[in-house]
Amino acid sequence: SRKSKPFITQNCAAIPATLLENIFFGAVKGSYTGAENHAGIFEMADGGTVFLDEINSMDIQMQAKLLTALENGTVRIVGGQKDIPFNTRIICASNEEPEILSQSNKFRADLYYRISSVKIHIPPLRERMDDILPLTEHFIKIYNKNMTRKAFMSWNWPGNVREMSGNCVM
């Protein structure tokens, strides 16, 4: 059987700028207070994919470090002495228009150029109302499969159908 390639997701807005370098590139024990040896997401995803969500939330200094890593195909672990090569596909998402952010110097133009070889614009749901029901059905199937309906079937249902519907207003 073929080994699956790693897929790692990182929300860039969810992590303080001071920790993002550590998460991206890894750290060597003792490189800062509390640091332990660990690989970064680019090294862990070698041969696979890294999805950087809300990349527009990353500060300019981290954008420069990310650009250098992408251009060189190497990372240097925080506190490390050597560069570590990686071969990772990068997928990025932004909740703002990168071109506009780039023009206002909130997003590095050179990083935007590096990551924008293929662009896919996904309009918000308010602009594609016909997608709401199929998406809802899709997520219901996923949650039913993941939860295997155990919560509903194992409950003793001391009430009637109102208990199931809760305070749902039609």
Solvent accessible surface area in square Angstrom, and as a share of the most:
residue,aa,sasa,rsa
1,S,167,1.08
2,R,230,0.84
3,K,186,0.79
4,S,97,0.63
5,K,148,0.63
6,P,49,0.31
7,F,125,0.52
8,I,36,0.18
9,T,79,0.46
10,Q,22,0.10
11,N,50,0.26
12,C,3,0.02
13,A,51,0.40
14,A,71,0.55
15,I,43,0.22
16,P,78,0.49
17,A,51,0.39
18,T,121,0.70
19,L,82,0.41
20,L,3,0.01
21,E,50,0.23
22,N,19,0.10
23,I,43,0.22
24,F,0,0.00
25,F,12,0.05
26,G,0,0.00
27,A,2,0.02
28,V,53,0.31
29,K,128,0.54
30,G,63,0.61
31,S,41,0.27
32,Y,86,0.33
33,T,138,0.80
34,G,69,0.66
35,A,5,0.04
36,E,102,0.46
37,N,106,0.54
38,H,76,0.34
39,A,36,0.28
40,G,0,0.00
41,I,8,0.04
42,F,0,0.00
43,E,55,0.25
44,M,102,0.46
45,A,0,0.00
46,D,72,0.37
47,G,34,0.33
48,G,4,0.04
49,T,8,0.04
50,V,0,0.00
51,F,48,0.20
52,L,0,0.00
53,D,41,0.21
54,E,42,0.19
55,I,4,0.02
56,N,18,0.09
57,S,55,0.35
58,M,6,0.03
59,D,58,0.30
60,I,75,0.38
61,Q,138,0.61
62,M,9,0.04
63,Q,0,0.00
64,A,32,0.25
65,K,92,0.39
66,L,0,0.00
67,L,11,0.06
68,T,73,0.43
69,A,5,0.04
70,L,30,0.15
71,E,92,0.41
72,N,95,0.49
73,G,23,0.22
74,T,34,0.20
75,V,5,0.03
76,R,122,0.44
77,I,28,0.14
78,V,37,0.21
79,G,46,0.44
80,G,16,0.16
81,Q,159,0.71
82,K,145,0.62
83,D,73,0.38
84,I,32,0.16
85,P,99,0.63
86,F,22,0.09
87,N,114,0.59
88,T,20,0.11
89,R,154,0.56
90,I,44,0.22
91,I,76,0.39
92,C,38,0.23
93,A,35,0.27
94,S,43,0.28
95,N,101,0.52
96,E,91,0.41
97,E,82,0.37
98,P,32,0.20
99,E,66,0.30
100,I,111,0.56
101,L,14,0.07
102,S,17,0.11
103,Q,146,0.65
104,S,58,0.37
105,N,125,0.64
106,K,129,0.55
107,F,4,0.01
108,R,73,0.27
109,A,64,0.49
110,D,58,0.30
111,L,0,0.00
112,Y,32,0.12
113,Y,179,0.68
114,R,115,0.42
115,I,41,0.21
116,S,21,0.14
117,S,105,0.68
118,V,121,0.70
119,K,132,0.56
120,I,141,0.72
121,H,132,0.59
122,I,122,0.62
123,P,45,0.29
124,P,46,0.29
125,L,76,0.38
126,R,183,0.67
127,E,117,0.52
128,R,72,0.26
129,M,125,0.56
130,D,133,0.69
131,D,51,0.26
132,I,63,0.32
133,L,130,0.64
134,P,76,0.48
135,L,61,0.30
136,T,60,0.35
137,E,102,0.46
138,H,92,0.41
139,F,98,0.41
140,I,92,0.47
141,K,145,0.61
142,I,62,0.31
143,Y,124,0.47
144,N,52,0.27
145,K,161,0.68
146,N,106,0.54
147,M,115,0.51
148,T,77,0.45
149,R,141,0.51
150,K,140,0.59
151,A,65,0.50
152,F,112,0.47
153,M,160,0.71
154,S,94,0.60
155,W,133,0.47
156,N,123,0.63
157,W,81,0.28
158,P,102,0.64
159,G,46,0.44
160,N,94,0.48
161,V,112,0.64
162,R,184,0.67
163,E,64,0.29
164,M,116,0.52
165,S,59,0.38
166,G,46,0.45
167,N,149,0.76
168,C,81,0.48
169,V,136,0.78
170,M,211,0.94
